[in-house]
Each structure stands twice: as C-alpha cells, then as structure tokens.
Amino acid sequence: MRKHKSSLSEATSYRELGEFWDAHDLSDFWGKTKTASFEVDIEAEVTYYAVDKTLSEKLQAIAQKRGVTADTLINLWVQEKLQKLRAS
C-alpha cells in the first residue's frame, strides 16, 4: 500500500482499509467518490493443464534456479517446441 493514507478511510495499511470497509457502507461516502476509467482486456485468457506431481516438482525446481516462475518456464518451453515443430 502507498505510504499516504487512503482518502476516505485514512487507512495506512490494507488491514486498516479492510477493517474500515467491514464497518462502513460505500453509500455513506458516495458523494466523496470520483469517477474512474480503466480498460479491461476481456480477450486475455488463461488455460490450465494438469501436470503430474513429480514433473511439477522438477519443473518448479528448475524454474527457481533460473529465477522465473514455473508458468513462465512452461510457456517458454512450449513456445520453443512449437517453433521447432513449425520449422520441420
């Protein structure tokens, strides 16, 4: 969390922020809110595949040695394999 306080709750931590909103209702502060705009990429998608536990443990160990997540390592390896298959 940023070092300065949350504008409505004056919370200085996520815990304080959560406690504040557990005890208050947004409708009590609606006049103090600001319009926000943001983009959502609804086309992004993640697909999960089952991996044998032993393979997963080995994969996580290799990923950790390389300083990347297991997800990143898997994606890199699959991408390399697909490039090789296209080339042949």
C-alpha positions in Angstrom: 0.0 0.0 0.0 1.2 3.5 -0.7 2.7 5.4 2.2 0.0 8.0 2.3 -3.5 7.4 3.7 -6.5 6.2 1.8 -8.6 9.2 1.0 -11.9 8.0 2.6 -10.8 5.7 5.3 -7.5 7.3 6.2 -6.1 3.8 6.4 -2.4 3.3 6.3 -2.4 -0.4 5.7 -4.5 -3.0 3.8 -5.7 -4.4 7.1 -6.9 -1.0 8.3 -8.6 -0.5 4.9 -10.4 -3.8 5.2 -11.5 -3.1 8.7 -12.8 0.3 7.7 -14.9 -1.1 4.9 -16.1 -4.0 7.0 -17.7 -1.4 9.3 -18.9 1.1 6.7 -21.1 1.2 3.6 -20.0 2.9 0.4 -23.4 4.6 0.1 -22.4 6.7 3.1 -19.5 8.1 1.1 -20.9 8.1 -2.4 -20.7 11.9 -2.7 -17.0 11.8 -2.0 -16.2 9.3 -4.7 -14.5 10.2 -8.0 -15.3 8.8 -11.5 -12.7 6.3 -12.5 -11.9 5.0 -16.0 -9.9 2.0 -17.0 -9.6 -0.6 -19.8 -10.3 -4.2 -19.4 -8.7 -6.8 -21.7 -11.5 -9.3 -22.0 -9.7 -11.3 -24.6 -6.9 -12.4 -22.3 -7.4 -16.0 -21.3 -5.5 -18.5 -19.2 -5.9 -22.2 -19.8 -4.8 -24.6 -17.1 -3.4 -28.1 -17.8 -2.9 -30.9 -15.3 0.8 -31.8 -14.7 2.0 -34.9 -12.9 3.1 -34.0 -9.3 6.6 -35.3 -9.8 7.0 -33.4 -13.1 5.6 -30.3 -11.4 8.2 -30.5 -8.5 11.0 -30.9 -11.0 9.7 -28.0 -13.1 9.4 -25.7 -10.0 13.0 -26.5 -9.0 14.3 -25.7 -12.5 12.3 -22.5 -12.7 13.5 -21.4 -9.3 17.2 -22.0 -10.4 16.5 -19.9 -13.5 14.8 -17.1 -11.5 11.4 -17.4 -13.2 8.0 -18.8 -12.3 7.0 -22.3 -13.3 4.3 -20.7 -15.5 6.9 -18.7 -17.4 9.2 -21.6 -17.9 6.4 -23.8 -19.2 5.3 -21.1 -21.6 8.9 -20.7 -22.9 9.4 -24.4 -23.4 6.1 -24.9 -25.2 6.8 -21.9 -27.4 10.3 -23.3 -28.3 8.7 -26.7 -29.0 6.1 -25.2 -31.3 8.7 -23.2 -33.2 10.7 -26.4 -33.8 7.7 -28.2 -35.0 6.8 -25.4 -37.4 10.4 -25.4 -38.7 10.4 -29.1 -39.5 
